[in-house]
Amino acid sequence: MTTSYTLSRRAQALTSSAIREILKVTERPEVISFAGGLPSPATFPVERMREVTEKVLREAPESALQYGPTEGFSPLREWIAARLSHGGAVVPASRVLITTGSQQGLDLLGKVLIDEGSKVLVETPSYLGALQAFSLFAPQFASLPSDAQGIVTDGLSPEQLAGARFLYCLPNFQNPTGRRMPLERRKALVALADAAGVPLVEDDPYGELSYGGEALPSLLSMNPDGVIYMGSFSKVLAPGLRLGYVVAPEHVLGKMIQAKQAADLHTPSFSQRIVYEAVQGGFIDRHIPAIRSLYAAQCEHMLAALEREFPKQVSWNRPEGGMFIWVDLPEGVDSGALLAKAIERNVAFVPGAPFYAVNPRKNTLRLSFVTVPGEKIDAGVKVLGELLRAEIAALPAAA
Ligand SMILES: Cc1ncc(COP(=O)(O)O)c(C=O)c1O
């Protein structure tokens, strides 16, 4: 008899990430890719990693290679807690869970806070990987009106938030738009969520990648009991380490720890010890400025190319940090169709539609500029400019 596999309804509903599909194409060396959200390998601290890996293996081989506690390696939890404690807002290490990348934090959050049909509030647009992670638990997404400064708090009432399991937001250099939420909006959002009794989930992998402006206070520091915070070493050290963290009130964290136990027992002891050693002695604060200045220069290069090559009907933002530029095309231009033509000419980007939880806007796209050398940025943007001119010329209104 032929064995038949009946997939769970959850598995049947799974779809492949639009980005992963595009990344397969971009593996071809001739493709200029603005698609991936990968950090630049030029920023990986290889020497430091070699040095601290040797140290860990020399000084603590048995515990580094052994199972460890689900919560994470205590000294690393304490280091994270201290780094996140600003001014009066002290984060206790007991609120920190080390995760296998912050992506795992999103999955655990979905597991412990979402039931089928639960209301989950998100920005418009939002991080695709979070939408995917939450979708496994079949929530009802509500997408909050947002502009170039994030969620529009003016006109938003606590009643509109009420009843949601949480509001997921990315205040710093958001993926996909690169936008940052100003201080006044942060304060307004925290006050609104508090009045509605709705937890805020602050996903912050890009917070340290400001190109020069002052750091703004985290939502966590404004209301430690009302915010679940997620951070990551992926963009400040290296993503292959798969090291992230969640800060949450202890009763929620306890459930996430139980869910993590079932998922993978714990985050690799070896990675945790390596990262703990790597950040010591002020290394991380010497290392991050080098990432910021590389990304700022790359961003300037791409902005200059867009200014030169893109038709005037197209607009984009000027990010103050992070890894992405968000592009708005005239109504009627479909960035999915544009991508197919771009790939024929060996250029790739990510269409904007998958980043919307509801009502996708097809005339948007995301450009990542951090991994592409300057001359390739120029060549790739030139191709996109030519294709856009042709698309715009073919629009009915322009005929
Ligand atoms: C907004 C956001 N959150 C979470 C992640 C996941 O990061 P990691 O699992 O590498 O920590 C990413 C990755 O690009 C991201 O952009």
The ligand as a Gaussian input file, in Angstrom:
#p B3LYP/6-31G(d) Opt

LIG

0 1
 C       12.695000      43.051000      11.913000
 C       13.383000      41.745000      12.056000
 N       13.110000      40.974000      13.112000
 C       13.714000      39.796000      13.278000
 C       14.624000      39.319000      12.358000
 C       15.245000      37.978000      12.589000
 O       16.585000      38.128000      12.953000
 P       17.470000      36.985000      13.611000
 O       16.621000      35.769000      13.748000
 O       18.627000      36.789000      12.707000
 O       17.865000      37.532000      14.953000
 C       14.943000      40.091000      11.238000
 C       15.891000      39.581000      10.221000
 O       16.182000      40.149000       9.233000
 C       14.295000      41.338000      11.080000
 O       14.545000      42.125000      10.025000

